Amino acid sequence: MPAPPVADNKPEAIPTAAWARLRDMVAARTPADGRTDALYPGLRCYRFSRPVRYEKTQRLTPGVVVVLQGRKTAHLGDRRSLDYGATQCLVLGAEVACLGTVVGASAEHPYLAIHLDLPPDMLVKSFVALAESGTLAEPARVTENFTAAVGPEVVEAFARLLLAADDPVDRRTLAPLAVEEIVLRLLRSEAAAAIRSAGAVTKAGARIQTAIAFMRRHLGRPLSVAEIASHVHMSPSHFAHSFREVAGVTPMRCIRDLRLEEARMLMLGAGLRPGDAAAKAGFESAAHFHRAFRRRFEATPAEYVRRVQAG
């Protein structure tokens, strides 16, 4: 096994008070090295006090990773390597396998980052709104993964999201507004070219939005691509292609992630046991639920609940 990279102990400058505030908020919410999930779906923070090479491959949905301190290299499914550090973000435009390496971290200046999955329904809703308003330009080229500087508006929205995630009422009411602002601002920046093409959205976006709403209403029972496609008056093959082109994931992957999030909240919010939560969320197999949950949240359902309750 190759030796881990050498730490760069010089912290990168945080240019504004907003950046420093968000960095300190992430530091306060990561008491130990590794991943710390917020209670808001798809939001998580990372801390590493030394260089770390991920030996496992994570399969990530569309999302954005903002680095607040340190540096990281991401080896993506297309075999490209992207290096990014403080004041930069990694935009993942579609489901992709990612092998990560933290290359800039120390005990004094740990690597700190925040990651937000871009919810397919909100992503499509925002795309449709921008396309209909004529403010979503068709990019010359769609690059599904890239790094870029992060604007102050996105930083401030992330800070509001973190605060809202701490409170049950704010989590239901204010947090989605912050996520929608982050999505809209990304789509009005060069990140739009990395996420989806405007042409795909204007053609199928409204139907995909309707399909995701249908999925949410019927998570508790078996769903097929053919049934969902019929609901939005599309052929199964055209629907599956359009769904991935617009939302960044396959329809079945979207259903699985929605069910995982539903089961997670049933365990944390309603106190259901893992098996009961899995069944209520629509998983037909407890074994399948455990495997999928462990891949997504890096812990078994029982371990995850204990970790969140303890933290």
N, C-alpha and C positions, 0 to 999 in steps of 0.2 A: 504494500500500500504506500502511495507517495506520502512524503512528509507534509503536514499541514502548512499553509502559507504563513509567512512571518508577519507578525502584527505590525501595523503602522501606528505608532503611539501618538502621532500628532493629530489632534482633533481638527476636523475641517470647520472652518468658520461658519457660523450661522448668521446670515446677513441681517435679519430683522428681529424685532421683539416677538413677532408672531411665530417665527420659526423656533426661537428659544422657548417660547411658551409651550408649543406643541411638543418639542423635544422633552421638556421637563414633565409634561403630562404623561407621555409614553413611559418615561423612566419611572414615574411614580406608580404606574400600573403594571410594571413588570418586576416583581420582587425577586425573581430568580431567572437564570438563563433559560432560554427556550421560548416557546410560544405561549402566549396568554390570550385566551379568547374573551372578548367582551360578550355581554348578553345580547347585544344587537346582532342579528344574523349577518354572517360573512365578515365581521369586523374583528381583527386580531392584531396584537402587538408582539414584537420580537425584541429580545435582548440577548446579546452574546458578549461575554467578557474576554473572549480569546478567539483567534481564528478557528473556524469550524468548516469542515467539508461535509455536506450532506451525503451520506452513503446511499440513501434511498431516493427514489425519484418520486416527486409529487406531481400529480396531474391536476393542474389548476384551471379553473374556469376564468372567463374574462374578468379582469380586475386591475387594480392599481396598487403598487407598492411604493410608499414614500419613505426614503431613508432620511433620518434625522441626524444620525451620527455614524461615522465609520464608512466602510465600503463593502461592496458585495459583487460577485460575478455570478451571472445566471447562464447556465448552459441549457438551451432550449431544445425542443423536440426537433427543430430543423437543423440542429447541430451548430447553430450560431452561438457565440458567447457575447454577452452584453455586460459591460462593467459600469457600475453606477455608485454614487456616493451621496453625501449630504447635499441637500437642495435639489436632488434629482429624484425622478420616479421611474419605475419600470411599468409600462402599460402592456398588459396581456390582452390581446384582442380576441382570442378564441381559446377554447380548451387546448391545453398544451402540456406536454411532459417537461418538467423543469428540475434540473439538478443544480442546487445552489451552493456557493462557497462564500463564506464571510472572510474577507481578506484584510479588513481593517478594523481591529477591535483590541481592547485591553481592559484590565480591571478599572483603570482610572477613566478611560474613555470608551465605554462599551458600544458595540454596534446597537443602534436603536432604529426600529422601523415600524411602520404601521401599514397594514394590508387591508384592503376592502374589496371583497367580491362585488362585481357590478351586477345587481339583480337583473336577470333577463327581462322581467316584465317592466321594470323602471327604465332599463336601457332602451327597450323598444318604444315605450311610451315617449321618452325624450326624443328619440330619433324621429318618430312620426311628427311630433310637435314642431321640431326644427325644420324637417323637410317640408311640412305644409306651410310654414312661415317663410320659406325661401332662404333661410339663414344657414342651412347645412349645405355646404358646397361639395360637389362631387370631387373626390381627390383624384389626382392623376395616377396614383398608384396606391394600392392597399398593402401596407406592411403590418403584419399582424402583431408583431412584438417590437417594441423599441423603447429607448430611454429618452428623457427630456427633462428640462428644467421645470420646476413646479412654481406656478404663480402664487402670489400672496392670497388671492381669493380662495384657492383650493386649500391652502394651509389653514386659513381661518375657518373654513367650513369643516375641515377635519377636527379642529379643536372643539367646535360646537357639537359635532357628532359624538366625540368622546365624552363630553359632559352630559349630553342627553342620554347616552347609553347607561349611565350610572343610576338613573331614576326611572322607576317603572312607568310613570305617567309620561315623562318626557320621551322615554324609549318608544312609546306607541304613537306619540303625536309630533314631537319635534325632530327626532332622529331621522325619520323618512324624508323630512324636508331638507335636512343637511345632505343626505345621500343624493337626493334629486339635484341639489345645487352642484355637488361634486360631479355628477354625471353630465349635467348640462354644460358645465364649464369645460370639462374634458372634451365634449363633443364639439364645442365651439373653438377648440384649439387644434394644434397639429395632431393631437391624439386621435381625432376623429378618423384619420386615415388608417390608424392602427386598429381601430375597433371594427367598423363596418363601412361598407360603401353606401353612399346616399342612394344610388340607383336601386340597390336591393331593398332598402327600407321603403322607398316610395311605392314599390310594387307589391310588397307582401307584409309590410310592417303592421298595418291595422289588423290583418287576419292573425298574425303571430301573437299580437297583443291579446286578441280575443281567445286564442288557443291557450295561452298561459293562464288567463282568468278561469277558463274551463277546467284546466288541470287543478288549480287551487281548490275549486269547489268540489272536486271529486277525488281527492287524494285517498280517501278511505276505502276505495274499491279499485279493482283491477282496471287499468287503462291501457289501451293499445294505440299505436300510431294511426291505425286505420280509423278508429272511432273519433279521435281528435281531429283528424283530417276531414272526416265527413262533417263534423260540427262546423268547420269553417269553410266548407264547400271547396275542398281541394283534393286532388288525388294523393294517396299516401306517399308516393315517391316524390312528387313535387313539393308536398308539405314538408317532408323530412329534409329535403335539400334547402328549401327556403328558410326553414326554422334555424338550421345551423348557420346559414349565411347571414341571417339577421341577428340571432340571439347569441351566436358564438358557441353553442353546445348543441348536442343532439336532443330531440324531444325526450327520449327515455332518460338521458342524463339529467335533464332539467327536472323531470318528475322525481327521480331519485333524490336529487339535492333538496327539492321542496319537501319531500317526505322526511329526509334526515333532519331538516330544520324544524319541522313540525314535531317530530319525536323528541328532539332536544328540548324544545320549549315545554312539551308535556312532562318531561322528567323534571326539569328545573322549576317550572311554574306551577304545575298541577301535582307534582310529587308522584307521578306514576312510575311503576317499576319498568325497567327497560323492555321486557317482553310485552307488557300491556301498551306502552307507548308506541312500540313498533307496530303492533297490530292495529291500533287506532289510526296511525299515520298511513296505513296501507301496505306495510311490508307483509308479504305472504310467508316469509321464512325468517325466523329469529336468527339463524346462522348468517343469512345474507345481510340482515340488518347490522349485526355485530361486525362483520367484515367491512361493510361500507362505512360504518360509523368510525371504526378505527383508522381507516385510510384517510377520512376527511378531518377528523379531530385529533388524531395521533394519540388516542387512548380508547380503552373499552368504554362502553356507556356507563358502567358503574364507576370506573376510575374517573371518568370525566366529571360525573356529578359530585363525587367526593372532592375532587380538586377545586371545582368552582365553589362549592359550599365552604371549603376551608379557606379559600382566598377572598 
